[in-house]
């Protein structure tokens, strides 16, 4: 099920070093967080980075947290990243993309919206406006 979900998200695959750095970055954010809900969200990011590396084929990568963090992180990960993917699919259609926009970044961060627009040859301001309007009614997990 996990691999099929990652197939649906269809994020780029990178070399092992890139994935190890991604996991380390997410782990740093997890360890810095003190508030319960945000800590849970950060745990989901660690699980996501780890399972993405496994999906990419880096089976020797080890999960840096315990079993309970994995389980609780995975519970939060599925809806969090699925809702983001659906959000960007919808925004991409509204922006006139004929192909599926593949992205699971946080749409509440303007600089990330601009990066996504640039990567997809979209007008940054127009894409930002589409996303901001859509955020008014779209449910996203932090």
C-alpha positions in Angstrom: 0.0 0.0 0.0 2.8 2.4 0.9 4.6 2.0 -2.4 1.3 2.5 -4.3 0.7 5.7 -2.4 4.2 7.0 -3.2 3.5 6.0 -6.9 0.4 8.2 -6.8 2.4 11.1 -5.2 5.0 10.5 -7.9 7.7 12.7 -6.3 11.2 12.8 -7.9 13.6 10.1 -7.0 17.2 11.0 -6.0 20.4 9.3 -5.0 20.8 7.9 -1.5 22.8 10.9 -0.2 20.0 13.3 -1.1 17.5 11.1 0.8 19.8 10.8 3.8 20.2 14.6 3.9 16.4 15.0 3.6 15.8 12.6 6.5 18.4 14.5 8.6 16.8 17.8 7.9 13.4 16.6 8.8 14.8 14.9 11.9 16.4 18.2 13.0 13.0 20.0 12.7 11.4 17.2 14.6 13.9 17.4 17.5 13.6 21.2 17.7 9.8 21.2 18.0 8.2 21.2 21.5 4.5 21.6 20.8 2.6 18.3 20.6 0.7 18.8 17.3 3.7 20.3 15.5 5.9 17.5 16.9 3.4 15.0 15.4 3.5 16.8 12.1 7.3 16.8 12.1 7.3 13.1 12.9 5.1 12.6 9.8 7.7 14.5 7.8 10.5 12.2 9.0 8.4 9.1 8.2 7.6 10.6 4.8 11.3 11.3 4.0 12.2 7.8 5.2 9.4 5.9 3.2 10.2 8.0 0.1 13.8 6.9 0.3 12.6 3.3 0.6 10.2 3.8 -2.4 13.1 5.2 -4.3 15.0 1.9 -3.8 17.4 2.8 -0.9 16.5 -0.2 1.3 19.6 0.1 3.4 18.4 3.5 4.9 17.3 3.1 8.5 14.5 4.9 10.3 16.0 7.3 12.9 13.2 7.2 15.4 11.4 4.4 17.3 8.5 2.2 16.2 5.9 4.4 17.9 7.1 7.5 16.2 6.9 5.6 12.9 3.3 4.5 13.6 2.0 7.8 14.8 4.0 9.7 12.1 2.5 7.4 9.4 -1.1 8.0 10.7 -0.5 11.8 10.2 1.5 11.5 7.0 -1.1 9.9 4.8 -3.8 12.6 5.1 -1.2 15.5 5.3 0.6 14.6 2.1 -2.5 13.3 0.2 -4.4 16.6 0.9 -1.4 18.6 -0.3 -1.2 16.5 -3.5 -4.9 17.0 -4.2 -4.6 20.7 -3.4 -1.9 21.2 -6.1 -3.6 19.0 -8.7 -6.6 21.3 -8.4 -4.5 24.5 -8.4 -2.6 23.2 -11.4 -5.8 22.7 -13.3 -7.0 26.2 -12.4 -3.7 27.6 -13.6 -4.2 25.9 -17.0 -1.7 23.1 -16.7 -2.6 20.2 -19.0 -0.4 17.7 -17.2 -0.8 16.8 -13.5 1.0 19.1 -11.1 3.0 16.9 -8.8 3.8 18.6 -5.5 3.4 18.0 -1.8 5.0 21.2 -0.4 3.3 23.5 2.1 1.0 25.8 0.1 0.8 28.3 2.9 4.4 29.4 2.2 4.6 32.0 -0.5 8.2 31.3 -1.5 7.3 27.6 -2.1 4.4 28.6 -4.3 6.7 30.8 -6.4 9.2 27.9 -6.7 6.4 25.6 -7.9 5.1 28.1 -10.4 8.6 28.7 -11.7 9.2 24.9 -12.1 6.0 24.6 -14.0 6.4 27.7 -16.2 3.4 29.4 -14.5 3.0 33.1 -13.6 4.1 33.3 -9.9 1.6 36.0 -8.9 -1.3 34.3 -10.6 -0.4 30.9 -9.2 -0.1 32.4 -5.7 -3.5 34.0 -6.0 -5.1 30.7 -7.2 -3.6 28.9 -4.2 -4.5 31.6 -1.7 -8.1 31.6 -2.9 -8.2 27.8 -2.7 -6.7 27.8 0.8 -9.8 29.7 2.0 -11.9 26.5 1.8 -9.3 23.7 1.5 -8.6 21.6 4.5 -4.9 21.1 5.1 -3.0 19.6 8.0 -0.1 21.7 9.4 
